[in-house]
Amino acid sequence: MPQIDTEVLSSYPPPAAFADAANATSDLYDEAEKDRLAFWGAQAERLSWETPFTDVLDWSDAPFAKWFVGGRLNVAYNCVDRHVEAGHGDRVAIHWVGEPVDDERTITYAQLKDEVCKAANALTELGLVAGDRVAIYMPMVPEAIVAMLACARLGAMHSVVFAGYSASALRARIEDAEAKLVITTDGQFRRGKAVSLKEAVDDAVRESGSERESTVEHVLVVRRTGIDVEWTEGRDLWWHDIVDPASTDHTPEAFDAEHPLFLLYTSGTTGKPKGILHTSGGYLTQSSYTHFNVFDVKPESDVYWCTADIGWITGHTYIVYGPLSNGVTQVVYEGTPASPDEHRHFQVIEKYGVTIYYTAPTLVRTFMKWGRQLPAEHDLSSLRLLGSVGEPINPEAWRWYRMAFGSDETPIVDTWWQTETGSAMISPLPGVTTCKPGSAMRPLPGISAKIVDDDGNQLEPGTDHGEQANGYLVLDKPWPSMLRGIWGDPDRFKETYWSRFAEQGWYFAGDGARYGKDGEIWVLGRIDDVMNISGHRISTAEVESALVGHSGVAEAAVVGATDDQTGQAICAFVILKAHHADTPQEQMVDELRKQVATEISPIARPREIHVVPELPKTRSGKIMRRLLRDVAEGRELGDTSTLVDPSVFEAIRASK
Ligand code: WT7
């Protein structure tokens, strides 16, 4: 874990004008403190309920929470219809910017409502009913958002799979969720080129290669690029054939607050991804509340831009449900930041007058590498608030971000949360908090988090800067947008999150953290076998299983090593099978990197693969990843006394 000297870093109070006009004042902390559940009840009232809830929280069946008991609502109605009914139908919901230059669309709330209704009617025609699962495997096109909202409107669960995932990763997710429908596009634009996407869906739902009969009845395809696609008659349908002509009349049905809203697969400590389950009332309440207060959105005037992909939780919460429930105007961009060149993000900010910009530290560091000149060439004066998410932001990147994007004036909200928490948990309030670069600061009003030692004792804020001041980050009280389970695996849910501090009944987030001297929280990163590559969560076990899937690999061990650009980078150590002794090592390494890209995704491709004769193991056979991390980062080896054979390291070092 990085050692951060929290003492010497200066702090940044909010600008007075920002604080004066901020949505959230320090009263919010006081209100939440006074009566936490009443506070959440009041936040839930920001939504429109068809049937009011009778209780805020039922925690009697912990760790399975029920929030807003008895309440009924329609999530899509809350994100779309109610804004139109309130007279804001002409407000722009989405300024969509395609990757090809000048490929743009503007969609008002009234238009979005029509599109969602059409899609809901079309999906109903296809036989979709509440509770069904729908896999969405799409680039960042408006139809992806429409598809998510149409599912929500019908009470069907979406399972969005990042379009950078491979066919086999998609297949695993479709099979686990037993999805009935897949929504995709013919292809997607990547750095100016149209590449196929539907092909991966065809592979993923093909009968052969799977033991089970596919549950997928239809594949609904949006024409995005116009490239040729294979077509399975009866199964495949064009979006423009069935959604475009559908009726724009659709009456939303209200569902229970605990009705499932979506599944989102994320990496855990084993090779099998976990289908994280989120439900309706609590998820929408906290998503909407945090978006309003952390991003200080003024729906009448702000232009908000979150650069995440809808394939991740950030896209779900802070592109779809948070912003739309608050009726704001946002930019949605399809492409990569360097397409057609490195000016793209700055041009988009300038053109649309973006006021709030939310991105990941890895991208900030990329911009830093590209240089100060680039943002200096553009008018970024519309920006008034910046956000960061996905990994700890290093203080240097934080300061550069504020300087280059925010004329050294705008507040930065560093938001700590997870796929499992559903929405932001620890973050500054931009008009209240005096920020320290690199710290996510304090739990948001209504949220409770602690840093504790092995036995669950809370650490003393800021008394010690030694290694022993590092502890475990726990959430000691339930929160509305908490995950409600892992799809089909309640035991894994309890084991993964609730067993480490079972006695206390706390959720263990998997992160290490420490307190700074004012009691602020410094998140240090994962302490389990989960890596964070450019803000993407990948498990060591997943990559290891892809590597041993290659016929030449006998054994593999994977670690995340610190990387200037991506936060962490994947380093693999592999033992080859004897019959591969003659294959040139370079060729093997090449093959293996490709293997991981096809099995999981190009984002999981290891930065380095070392062919080694042996792996360091304890007597119980556990691979000592800590020591491999030392090797990967070129450090002195830590304690090797528990190893069966400490001399393996000479051979491993020699491989580097
Ligand atoms: C893990 C969750 C939250 C949406 C994107 C990632 C790390 C996330 C921060 C932050 C330090 C952070 C944690 C967390 N993380 N945000 N602001 N500061 N670390 O969601 O894929 O579920 O990953 O990302 O390690 O546990 P995710």
Residues whose N, C-alpha, C, O or C-beta is under 5 A from the ligand:
A	BS01	WT7	T314 S388 V389 G390 E391 P392 D414 T415 W416 W417 Q418 T419 E420 A440 A509 D511 V523 G525 R526 G535 R537
